[in-house]
Amino acid sequence: MARVTAKDRKKTGFQGTGAYPVATVAQALSAIRLRHHSKRYSAAQVLRHVARSGVAKNPRVKAALARAREVDRKRKSQ
């Protein structure tokens, strides 16, 4: 899993807010993988946050977002 450093938080303006920056592909993939672990944010909010990040145009992140949305859609319909 990707680590979020104090430098990342300061660089992206998430310092002290309890939110998380998504500055690298590894952080984006980790956020997607762990989207159901948050007590504060819904899985859909996490996916939207990653989709709006600067790394969302990466093909690996795009594919992971599409897979995650499909899995969540199927999970919701059951």
KACORGI-V351719 format. One record per run of one state. SS is the DSSP state (2 for helix, 1 for strand, 0 for the rest). FROM is the first residue (numbers start at 1). LEN is the number of residues. If there is no record, write none. Layout:
ss=SS from=FROM len=LEN
ss=SS from=FROM len=LEN
//
This chain:
ss=0 from=1 len=5
ss=2 from=6 len=7
ss=0 from=13 len=12
ss=2 from=25 len=9
ss=0 from=34 len=1
ss=2 from=35 len=3
ss=0 from=38 len=5
ss=2 from=43 len=9
ss=0 from=52 len=7
ss=2 from=59 len=19
ss=0 from=78 len=1
//
